[in-house]
Amino acid sequence: MARYAADYSLPHQLYGCVKYADYPHAEILNIDISEALKINGVEAVLTYKDVPGENRFGLIPNIRILADDRTRYLGDAVALIAARTIEIAKQAARHISIKYHKLPDVIDPRESLKEETIKIHEEGNLVVHHKVLKGDIARGFKQSVHVIEQDFSTPAIEHAYLEPEAALAYPDEQDGIAVIGCLQNIYTSHKVIAAALNLPLAKVKIIQSTMGGSFGGKDEASTLVAARAALLAVKTKRPVKIVNSREDSMIQSYKRHPYYLNYRWGCDQDGRLLAMQHDIIADSGAYCSMTPFVTWRSVVQAAGPYRCPNVKTDVRGVYTNNNYTGAMRGFGSPQVNVAIEIMMDKIAEKTNKSPLEIRLLNGFGDGAVTATGQKLSHDVSLKQVLTIAAEKSDFENKWRQNRSKENQSAPVSKGIGLSCSYRGVSLGAEGVDAASAVVHVQPDGSINVSSGIIDMGQGAQTALAQIAAEVLGVSMKRMRFLEPDTTRVADSGPTVASRGTIMGGGAVKIAAEKVAELIKEILAEKHKIRKESLLLKNEKIETKSGKRVCTFTDAVKLCYAKGTPLFANGVRYIAETDWNEKTGRGNAYFTYVYGANVAEVEVDRETGKVNVTRFISVHDVGKAINKSMVEGQIYGGIAMGTGYAIMESFIQESGMAKTINFDEYYIPTALDVPQMESFIVENPDKHGPFGAKSIGEPALEIVAPTIINAIFNATGKHIYNLPASLEEVLLGKKLRRDVERGSLSCKPEV
């Protein structure tokens, strides 16, 4: 039975609660906890002074477990309370008195880098600036017949997982501490909690519970909950449980980065791209979090899967006093893909070509060179997936029919849109790509599989167990996947970047192959045959000529009788990447995946309501380990991307969160999800187990622009600012005017 973090309880446990900041930006002058401590049932109240070790963590270590010098957004925790009931803990929080000196709020990221703007952190308001430069951008625009420039914006997005963050911390054996929680990256949590408690890693154990969704959101956000529970458990010497309410979760947790993008493209008379210039600002919010990595993926993929000899891209992440932003499904690609794919439709419009024609003209083929100078050496299937998507949807015919005056003036107009993408697989050159796994065959033939890859509902446990079963030639009935535990398996890096199957599965395959070799060696010695001639399949071991040697169960018994435990560790490490930060050049990722989507919509011209009626999604996944799970990822990506396109926005006013539950923050329901069709393309890749690559994030990253392009086909009007709400579609109520009309550019004043 699945047990989520909130399901765990221990005798004599206490309940933890957070006292949040009263202002998004203010100096903390004094914290008075005396009245809170007087309340019957309160066992401890902690401030930053009570953290025995490191209070800060992160890529740039500025995320505070407890706010110290100042508050930087309203989700900052100023104090922690442990009490006998959650009601008492919340009462105590209301009795904590804090004296502040309010500081000016920095809300608009486009204002953050101005000289006169107050600095949120000592090092300034610039988190990171990534660059890519290819060719001669000035010459490219000079040669261009058509030049198109446009501003875009995308909103902050809530992860909206069903299970809010939760953790149970308790004193463990030998003066250690253990934490059970819904943690996306148990190894980061392990290091952060050990550092905060000033304990060696060996005295801290992190146990992964069943997780009720994440989409990238349960990394730092869940680590904070777990670290706070651990601090209270150490202080009280009793188990402490913290379970966020939905409101707590939405106020505290990080979001998808809002982006402000300025795109300027030039092409020749036929629509061949000659120059691309991109200026992008990403709102990092109060803390760094994953902004350097998120924006790096953006800078690598900002030009899309299109050939262009001259490219200049600048992506800046900046601090504000909004909710901090971090990893979310897509990780820096959904934002740029909105701009890329709308620009492609604008180029098509300018050159009198269809959206399909312009993409086939400019799209990558085998051996193409990317904007970062990387020559693609794998199967480049962009045109393959584009062609399939267009054929399955009858795209060209419907696109032309919908452009008629009759359709675009009808009360309800029909539209069809197209988008495509390429995506770098796994962490790429900005991270260490390694994963670990253990395969342990028990004496009775049952098999335990352990991996540091976290299953957040995407089916990682099933896929990885299938890989081990395939290598060992046994039924899935033998397999048991153990929940990750920092004492059980080595650090496998974060479960992000759609790396679960290609990296975690690769590690499982290596471990299972080692076990298979042990079995073959014992049998070869007993039967006086070459181990290379043996095959493990269909629950038995046989020779390549088809002669049966024994059953798998008998082989296992023989190995243990010979004193050979069938236990092996596998490590998958890929280092075929490089990157020059100064020039923005290099082999950013070791391989890429390709996808194409077609959406059909109906737009009510009187209300602005968009109804997505049909969605076709085509993805090259390398090799589908489990077809049903691949389809599930695609359908989930379509549903999530539909929300990004037409309804979702985490609204903040002056740093104050306004959408803190699902009655105000709208996400798609079953009635909003279109008829969905998926088509899986398989071009096996040398890097993946049995050729598998990835699908989790590719399934989402181009859903929104597909729908936006369909709205244009229906109405003749482009949408430049997500979401395509009723007001945006009906009134064109943009956050900024078009550049052509003299808009405020998103280029920073630095």
C-alpha positions in Angstrom: 0.0 0.0 0.0 1.3 3.4 -0.9 2.2 5.6 2.1 2.6 9.3 1.5 4.6 11.5 3.8 1.6 12.8 5.7 0.5 9.1 6.4 3.5 8.5 8.7 3.2 9.0 12.4 5.1 8.0 15.5 4.2 7.8 19.2 4.7 11.0 21.1 5.2 13.1 18.0 4.8 16.8 17.9 3.5 19.0 15.1 5.4 21.7 13.4 4.2 25.1 12.1 5.9 28.1 10.4 5.5 31.8 11.2 5.8 33.4 7.8 7.0 36.9 6.9 4.7 39.9 7.2 6.4 41.9 4.4 8.0 40.7 1.1 11.0 42.9 1.8 12.0 44.1 5.2 14.9 44.2 7.7 14.2 42.0 10.8 15.0 44.1 13.8 13.7 41.9 16.6 11.8 38.6 17.1 10.0 38.2 20.4 8.9 34.6 21.0 8.2 34.9 24.7 4.4 35.0 24.5 4.3 32.0 22.2 6.4 29.9 24.6 3.9 30.6 27.4 1.1 28.7 25.5 0.3 25.4 27.1 1.4 22.6 24.7 4.2 24.5 23.0 7.4 22.5 23.2 9.8 24.7 21.2 10.0 27.9 19.2 13.1 28.4 17.0 14.6 31.3 15.0 17.6 31.5 12.8 19.8 31.8 16.0 18.8 28.3 16.9 20.2 26.7 13.7 23.4 24.9 14.9 25.0 24.7 11.5 24.4 26.2 8.1 21.2 28.2 7.7 21.6 28.8 4.0 21.8 26.5 1.0 21.5 26.4 -2.8 23.6 26.8 -6.0 24.2 30.3 -4.7 23.7 29.6 -1.0 21.1 32.3 -0.3 18.0 30.2 0.4 17.3 30.6 4.1 15.9 27.8 6.2 14.9 30.6 8.6 15.1 34.2 7.6 18.0 36.0 9.3 18.9 39.5 8.3 15.7 40.3 6.3 12.7 38.9 4.6 12.8 38.7 0.8 9.4 37.3 0.0 6.2 36.5 1.9 7.0 32.8 1.9 10.1 33.3 4.1 9.9 31.5 7.5 10.8 33.7 10.4 10.2 31.2 13.2 9.3 27.5 13.8 7.0 26.1 16.4 6.6 22.6 17.7 3.5 21.8 19.7 1.4 18.9 20.8 -1.3 19.7 18.2 -1.2 21.6 15.0 -3.9 24.0 16.4 -1.7 24.9 19.3 1.3 25.4 17.0 -0.7 27.8 14.8 -2.0 29.7 17.8 1.6 30.1 19.0 2.6 31.5 15.5 0.1 34.2 15.9 1.7 35.2 19.3 5.2 35.8 17.8 5.9 39.5 17.6 8.4 40.7 14.9 9.7 44.2 14.6 10.6 45.2 11.0 12.0 48.0 9.0 10.2 47.9 5.7 12.3 48.2 2.5 11.2 49.0 -1.0 9.8 46.0 -2.9 11.3 45.0 -6.2 8.4 43.5 -8.2 9.1 44.0 -11.9 12.2 42.0 -13.0 12.7 44.5 -15.9 13.3 47.2 -13.2 15.6 45.0 -11.1 18.9 45.7 -12.8 18.5 49.5 -12.9 21.2 51.4 -10.9 18.7 53.0 -8.6 16.9 49.8 -7.6 17.6 48.5 -4.1 19.8 45.4 -3.9 18.0 42.3 -2.6 21.2 40.5 -2.0 24.7 41.9 -1.3 26.1 40.7 -4.6 23.4 42.6 -6.5 20.2 41.7 -8.4 21.8 39.8 -11.3 21.7 36.1 -10.6 23.3 35.0 -13.9 23.9 36.1 -17.5 24.2 33.4 -20.1 25.2 34.3 -23.7 25.4 32.6 -27.1 27.0 34.1 -30.1 27.3 32.5 -33.5 28.3 34.2 -36.7 27.9 38.0 -37.4 24.5 39.2 -36.2 24.8 42.6 -37.9 25.7 41.1 -41.2 22.8 38.6 -40.9 20.2 41.4 -40.4 21.7 43.4 -43.2 21.3 40.5 -45.6 17.7 39.9 -44.5 14.8 40.9 -46.7 12.3 40.5 -43.8 13.0 41.5 -40.2 10.4 40.7 -37.5 10.7 41.9 -33.9 8.3 41.0 -31.1 8.0 41.1 -27.3 6.5 38.1 -25.4 5.8 37.3 -21.7 5.0 34.1 -19.8 3.6 34.0 -16.3 4.6 32.4 -13.0 3.1 28.9 -12.8 2.3 26.8 -9.8 3.3 23.1 -9.9 -0.2 22.1 -8.6 0.7 18.7 -7.4 -2.0 17.0 -5.4 0.1 16.2 -2.4 1.5 19.3 -0.5 4.9 19.1 1.0 5.2 17.0 4.2 8.0 15.5 6.4 8.3 13.5 9.6 11.7 13.8 11.4 12.7 11.7 14.4 15.8 11.0 16.5 17.5 7.9 15.2 20.0 5.4 16.5 23.5 6.6 17.6 22.4 10.2 18.1 21.4 10.5 14.5 18.3 11.9 12.8 16.0 10.4 10.2 13.6 12.1 7.9 10.7 10.6 5.9 9.4 13.0 3.3 8.2 13.6 -0.2 11.5 14.7 -1.5 12.4 15.0 -5.2 16.1 14.9 -4.5 17.0 13.0 -1.4 20.7 13.7 -1.8 20.3 17.4 -1.8 18.1 17.1 1.3 20.6 14.8 2.9 23.4 17.4 2.6 21.3 20.4 3.5 19.9 18.8 6.7 23.3 17.4 7.8 24.8 20.9 7.3 22.0 22.6 9.2 22.2 20.3 12.1 26.1 20.3 12.0 26.1 16.5 11.8 28.1 14.2 9.6 26.2 12.7 6.7 26.5 9.3 8.2 24.3 10.4 11.1 21.5 11.7 8.8 19.2 9.3 7.0 16.7 10.4 4.4 13.8 8.0 3.5 11.7 8.7 0.4 8.0 8.2 0.9 5.5 7.6 -1.9 5.2 10.9 -3.7 2.0 12.4 -4.9 3.3 14.4 -7.8 6.1 17.0 -8.2 6.7 18.3 -11.7 10.0 19.7 -10.4 8.4 21.4 -7.4 9.6 19.2 -4.5 13.3 19.9 -4.5 14.1 23.0 -2.4 10.5 23.5 -1.2 10.3 20.0 0.3 13.9 20.2 1.5 12.9 23.3 3.5 10.0 21.5 5.2 12.2 18.5 6.0 15.1 20.6 7.4 12.6 22.6 9.6 11.1 19.3 10.9 14.6 18.0 11.6 15.6 21.1 13.5 12.5 20.9 15.7 13.1 17.1 16.3 16.7 17.7 17.4 15.6 20.5 19.7 12.7 18.6 21.3 14.3 15.1 21.1 10.9 13.9 19.8 9.4 13.1 16.4 8.1 16.2 14.6 5.7 16.2 11.7 5.2 19.2 9.3 2.4 19.0 6.7 1.8 22.0 4.6 -1.7 23.1 3.9 -2.4 24.0 0.3 -2.2 27.7 1.2 1.2 27.2 2.9 2.4 25.3 -0.1 1.4 28.0 -2.6 2.7 30.9 -0.5 6.1 29.2 0.3 6.9 27.1 -2.8 8.8 28.2 -5.9 7.2 28.6 -9.3 8.0 28.3 -12.9 10.0 31.4 -14.0 8.1 34.2 -15.6 9.9 35.3 -18.7 10.0 38.6 -20.7 11.4 37.9 -24.1 12.3 40.2 -27.0 12.8 38.2 -30.3 14.2 39.8 -33.5 14.6 37.5 -36.5 15.6 38.1 -40.1 15.1 35.9 -43.2 15.5 36.0 -46.9 12.7 36.3 -49.5 11.9 32.6 -49.2 11.9 32.5 -45.4 15.3 31.0 -44.8 16.5 32.3 -41.4 19.6 34.5 -41.6 19.7 36.2 -38.2 18.3 35.7 -34.7 18.6 38.0 -31.7 17.1 37.2 -28.4 17.0 39.3 -25.1 15.4 37.4 -22.3 14.8 38.3 -18.6 13.8 35.6 -16.2 12.3 36.5 -12.8 14.3 34.5 -10.2 12.2 35.8 -7.4 13.8 36.1 -3.9 16.5 33.4 -4.2 18.8 31.8 -6.8 17.4 28.3 -6.6 17.8 26.6 -10.1 17.9 29.9 -12.1 21.4 29.4 -13.4 20.5 25.9 -14.8 17.0 26.8 -16.0 18.2 29.9 -17.9 21.2 27.9 -19.3 18.8 25.5 -21.0 16.9 28.5 -22.3 20.1 30.0 -23.8 21.0 26.7 -25.5 17.6 26.2 -27.0 16.5 29.8 -27.6 16.9 29.5 -31.3 14.8 26.4 -31.6 15.5 23.4 -33.9 16.2 25.7 -36.8 19.3 26.4 -38.9 20.6 29.9 -38.7 24.1 31.2 -39.5 23.9 34.2 -37.2 22.6 34.0 -33.6 22.9 36.2 -30.6 21.2 35.3 -27.3 21.3 36.9 -23.9 19.4 35.4 -21.0 19.5 37.1 -17.6 18.1 35.8 -14.4 17.3 38.6 -11.8 16.2 38.8 -8.3 12.9 40.3 -7.2 10.7 40.1 -4.1 8.3 37.7 -5.8 8.1 34.0 -4.9 11.4 32.5 -5.9 11.4 30.4 -9.0 13.0 27.1 -9.8 12.7 23.7 -11.5 9.4 23.0 -13.2 8.5 20.5 -15.9 10.2 21.9 -19.0 13.0 23.6 -17.1 13.5 26.8 -19.2 12.2 25.5 -22.5 8.4 26.1 -22.4 9.0 29.9 -22.1 11.4 30.2 -25.1 9.3 27.7 -27.1 6.3 30.1 -26.9 8.4 32.8 -28.6 10.2 30.5 -31.1 7.1 28.9 -32.4 5.0 32.0 -32.7 7.9 33.7 -34.5 8.0 30.8 -37.0 4.3 31.3 -37.7 5.0 35.1 -38.2 7.8 34.3 -40.6 5.5 31.9 -42.5 2.9 34.6 -42.7 5.4 37.2 -43.9 6.7 35.0 -46.7 3.3 33.5 -47.7 4.2 30.0 -46.6 2.3 27.5 -44.5 3.6 26.9 -40.9 4.6 23.4 -42.0 6.5 24.6 -45.1 8.5 27.1 -43.1 9.5 24.6 -40.5 10.5 21.9 -43.1 12.5 24.6 -44.9 14.5 25.7 -41.8 14.3 22.6 -39.5 17.3 20.5 -38.4 18.3 17.5 -40.4 21.1 14.9 -39.8 24.4 16.6 -39.2 22.9 20.0 -38.5 24.8 22.5 -36.5 23.0 24.2 -33.6 23.2 27.8 -32.4 25.9 26.7 -29.9 28.0 25.2 -32.7 27.2 21.6 -31.8 27.1 19.2 -34.8 24.2 16.7 -34.2 25.6 13.2 -34.7 22.5 11.2 -33.7 19.3 10.5 -35.7 17.7 13.9 -36.2 14.1 13.1 -36.6 12.6 16.6 -36.5 11.2 16.4 -40.1 9.9 12.9 -39.4 7.8 13.9 -36.4 6.6 17.1 -38.2 5.5 15.1 -41.2 3.6 12.5 -39.1 1.9 15.2 -37.1 0.8 17.1 -40.2 -0.4 13.9 -42.0 -2.4 12.6 -39.0 -4.2 15.9 -38.6 -4.7 16.8 -42.2 -2.9 20.0 -41.2 -2.4 21.8 -44.5 -6.0 21.5 -45.7 -7.5 22.5 -42.4 -5.1 25.4 -42.0 -6.0 26.8 -45.3 -9.8 26.3 -44.8 -9.6 28.1 -41.4 -8.0 31.2 -43.0 -11.3 31.9 -44.9 -13.2 35.1 -44.0 -16.3 33.1 -43.3 -14.5 31.1 -40.5 -12.7 34.0 -39.0 -15.8 36.1 -38.8 -18.1 33.3 -37.5 -19.4 33.4 -33.9 -17.2 30.4 -33.1 -14.1 30.2 -35.3 -12.1 27.0 -35.8 -8.3 27.0 -35.8 -5.4 24.6 -36.2 -1.8 25.1 -35.0 1.5 23.5 -35.3 4.7 23.5 -33.2 7.9 21.4 -33.0 11.0 21.3 -30.8 14.2 19.7 -30.0 15.4 19.2 -26.4 18.7 18.3 -24.8 18.5 15.1 -22.8 19.4 15.0 -19.1 21.6 17.6 -17.4 24.0 18.4 -20.1 27.3 20.3 -19.8 26.1 22.3 -16.8 25.8 19.2 -14.5 27.6 16.0 -13.6 25.5 13.3 -15.4 25.8 10.1 -13.3 23.3 7.8 -11.7 23.7 4.7 -9.4 21.5 1.6 -8.9 21.6 -1.7 -7.1 20.2 -5.0 -8.3 20.1 -7.8 -5.6 18.8 -11.3 -6.4 17.7 -13.0 -3.2 18.4 -16.7 -2.6 14.8 -17.6 -3.6 15.0 -15.8 -6.9 13.1 -12.7 -5.9 14.8 -9.5 -6.9 15.2 -6.1 -5.2 16.0 -3.1 -7.4 17.2 0.2 -5.8 17.9 3.5 -7.5 18.4 7.1 -6.5 15.9 8.1 -9.2 12.7 9.2 -7.5 9.3 8.0 -8.8 6.9 11.0 -8.6 4.1 9.3 -10.5 5.9 9.1 -13.8 6.4 5.3 -13.5 10.1 5.3 -13.0 9.9 2.3 -10.7 8.1 0.2 -13.2 10.4 1.2 -16.1 13.6 0.5 -14.2 12.3 -2.8 -12.9 11.4 -3.8 -16.4 14.9 -3.0 -17.6 16.4 -5.3 -14.9 13.8 -8.0 -15.7 14.7 -7.8 -19.4 18.4 -8.2 -18.7 17.9 -11.1 -16.4 15.3 -12.8 -18.6 12.7 -13.0 -15.8 9.1 -12.1 -15.2 8.2 -8.8 -13.5 6.5 -10.9 -10.8 10.0 -11.4 -9.3 10.7 -7.7 -9.1 10.4 -5.4 -6.1 11.5 -1.7 -6.4 12.6 -0.3 -3.0 11.9 3.3 -2.1 15.1 5.4 -2.2 17.0 5.8 1.0 20.3 7.6 1.4 21.7 4.6 3.3 20.8 2.2 0.5 22.1 3.6 -2.8 24.7 6.1 -3.8 23.9 9.7 -5.0 22.2 9.5 -8.4 21.8 13.3 -8.8 18.5 15.0 -9.1 15.4 13.4 -10.7 15.0 16.2 -13.2 15.6 16.9 -16.9 13.7 13.8 -18.0 16.8 11.7 -17.0 15.1 9.0 -15.0 15.0 6.3 -17.8 18.2 7.2 -19.7 20.4 7.7 -16.6 18.6 5.7 -13.9 17.6 3.0 -16.3 21.2 2.9 -17.7 22.5 2.3 -14.2 20.0 -0.5 -13.5 20.9 -2.1 -16.8 24.6 -2.1 -15.9 23.9 -3.5 -12.4 21.7 -6.3 -13.9 24.3 -7.1 -16.5 26.9 -7.6 -13.7 24.5 -10.0 -11.9 23.9 -11.8 -15.2 27.6 -12.2 -15.6 28.0 -13.8 -12.1 25.3 -16.3 -13.0 26.9 -17.1 -16.3 30.3 -17.6 -14.7 29.0 -20.1 -12.2 27.0 -22.1 -14.8 29.9 -22.1 -17.3 32.2 -23.5 -14.7 29.7 -26.2 -13.6 28.7 -27.3 -17.1 32.1 -26.8 -18.8 30.8 -24.4 -21.4 31.7 -20.9 -22.5 29.8 -18.2 -20.6 29.6 -16.2 -23.8 27.3 -18.9 -25.2 24.7 -18.5 -22.4 21.5 -16.5 -22.6 19.1 -15.5 -19.8 15.5 -15.4 -21.1 12.0 -16.7 -20.4 12.8 -17.6 -16.8 15.6 -20.0 -17.8 19.2 -20.1 -18.9 20.0 -21.7 -22.3 22.7 -21.7 -24.9 22.6 -19.6 -28.0 21.8 -22.8 -29.9 18.6 -23.2 -27.8 19.8 -26.0 -25.4 18.3 -25.5 -22.0 20.8 -25.4 -19.1 18.5 -24.8 -16.1 15.8 -22.6 -14.7 16.6 -19.1 -13.3 15.6 -20.3 -9.8 18.0 -23.2 -10.0 20.8 -21.0 -11.2 20.3 -18.7 -8.3 20.4 -21.6 -5.8 23.6 -22.8 -7.4 25.3 -19.4 -7.1 24.4 -19.1 -3.4 25.6 -22.6 -2.8 28.9 -21.6 -4.3 29.2 -18.6 -2.0 28.4 -16.1 -4.7 25.8 -13.5 -3.6 24.0 -12.0 -6.6 24.4 -8.4 -5.7 25.8 -5.6 -8.0 26.0 -1.9 -8.2 25.7 -0.1 -11.5 26.8 3.5 -12.3 25.9 5.3 -15.5 28.1 8.2 -16.3 28.1 10.2 -19.5 30.7 12.9 -20.1 30.3 13.7 -23.8 29.6 17.4 -23.3 31.5 20.6 -23.0 30.6 24.3 -22.7 32.5 27.6 -22.8 30.5 30.0 -20.7 32.2 33.1 -22.1 31.5 32.3 -25.7 28.3 30.3 -25.3 29.7 27.5 -27.5 30.0 23.8 -27.1 28.4 20.4 -27.1 25.6 21.3 -24.7 23.9 17.8 -24.5 25.0 14.3 -25.4 21.8 13.7 -27.4 18.5 15.3 -28.2 14.8 14.3 -28.6 12.4 15.7 -31.1 8.6 16.3 -31.0 5.8 17.9 -33.0 2.3 18.8 -32.0 -0.9 19.8 -33.8 -3.8 21.4 -31.9 -7.4 22.2 -33.1 -9.4 24.9 -31.3 -12.7 26.6 -31.3 -12.7 30.3 -30.3 -15.9 32.0 -29.2 -15.6 35.5 -30.8 -18.1 37.0 -28.3 -16.5 35.8 -25.1 -12.9 35.1 -26.0 -13.2 31.5 -24.6 -10.9 29.0 -26.2 -11.9 25.4 -26.4 -9.1 22.9 -27.4 -11.0 20.2 -29.2 -8.2 17.9 -30.5 -4.5 17.5 -29.9 -2.0 15.3 -31.8 1.4 14.7 -30.3 4.3 12.9 -32.0 7.5 12.2 -30.1 10.7 10.4 -30.9 11.6 8.7 -27.6 14.5 6.6 -28.8 12.9 3.4 -27.5 9.6 3.1 -25.5 10.5 0.9 -22.5 6.8 0.9 -21.5 4.4 2.2 -24.2 1.5 2.8 -21.8 3.7 5.0 -19.5 5.1 6.9 -22.5 1.5 7.6 -23.6 0.6 8.6 -20.1 3.4 11.1 -20.0 2.3 12.6 -23.4 -1.3 12.9 -22.3 -0.3 14.5 -19.0 1.9 16.9 -20.8 -0.9 17.9 -23.1 -3.2 18.6 -20.1 -0.6 20.6 -18.2 0.4 22.5 -21.3 -3.2 23.4 -22.0 -3.4 25.1 -18.6 -0.2 27.0 -19.4 -1.6 28.2 -22.7 -5.1 29.4 -21.8 -5.7 29.7 -18.0 -2.9 29.3 -15.5 -1.1 32.2 -13.8 0.2 32.5 -10.3 -0.9 36.1 -9.5 1.1 38.3 -7.2 0.4 42.0 -6.4 3.2 43.9 -4.7 4.7 40.6 -3.7 1.5 39.3 -2.2 0.2 36.0 -3.5 -3.4 36.3 -4.6 -4.0 32.7 -5.9 -3.3 30.5 -2.9 -5.7 27.6 -3.5 -7.4 25.9 -6.4 -10.6 27.9 -6.1 -8.6 30.9 -7.4 -5.7 29.3 -9.3 -7.3 27.6 -12.3 -6.0 24.4 -13.7 -7.5 22.2 -16.4 -10.3 19.9 -15.4 -11.5 16.8 -17.4 -13.8 19.2 -19.3 -10.9 21.3 -20.5 -8.8 18.4 -21.8 -9.1 17.8 -25.6 -9.4 14.6 -27.5 -5.8 13.4 -27.5 -3.8 11.2 -29.8 -0.2 10.2 -29.4 2.2 8.7 -31.9 5.5 7.2 -30.7 8.5 7.3 -33.0 11.5 5.1 -32.2 15.0 5.9 -33.3 17.1 4.0 -30.7 20.0 6.1 -29.2 23.4 4.6 -28.2 23.3 6.4 -24.9 20.1 5.0 -23.5 19.2 1.5 -22.1 17.9 -0.4 -25.1 18.0 2.9 -27.0 15.6 4.8 -24.7 15.8 8.6 -24.4 13.2 10.7 -22.6 9.6 12.0 -22.7 8.5 13.6 -19.5 9.4 17.2 -20.3 9.3 17.0 -24.1 5.6 16.1 -23.7 4.9 19.5 -22.2 7.3 22.0 -23.7 5.5 22.9 -27.0 1.9 22.4 -26.0 1.2 26.0 -25.3 2.6 27.5 -28.6 0.7 24.9 -30.5 -2.6 26.1 -29.0 -1.6 29.8 -29.4 -0.8 29.2 -33.1 -4.2 27.6 -33.5 -5.9 30.6 -32.0 -4.1 32.8 -34.6 -5.3 30.4 -37.4 -8.9 30.8 -36.0 -8.9 34.6 -35.5 -6.0 36.1 -37.4 -4.7 37.6 -34.2 -1.5 36.5 -32.5 -1.3 36.2 -28.7 2.0 37.3 -27.3 1.4 37.1 -23.5 0.3 34.0 -21.8 -2.1 32.8 -20.7 -4.6 33.3 -23.6 -7.3 34.3 -21.2 -10.7 35.6 -22.2 -9.5 39.2 -21.9 -6.3 38.5 -23.9 -8.2 36.8 -26.7 -11.2 39.1 -26.8 -9.6 42.5 -26.1 -5.9 41.9 -26.8 -5.1 43.3 -23.4 -1.4 42.9 -23.5 1.1 43.6 -20.8 3.1 45.6 -23.3 2.5 47.0 -26.7 4.1 45.5 -29.7 7.6 46.6 -30.4 6.5 47.8 -33.9 4.3 50.3 -32.0 7.0 51.6 -29.7 6.7 49.2 -26.8 8.8 49.0 -23.6 11.4 46.5 -24.6 12.4 43.7 -22.2 16.1 44.6 -22.8 17.5 45.6 -19.4 19.1 49.0 -18.8 22.6 48.0 -17.6 
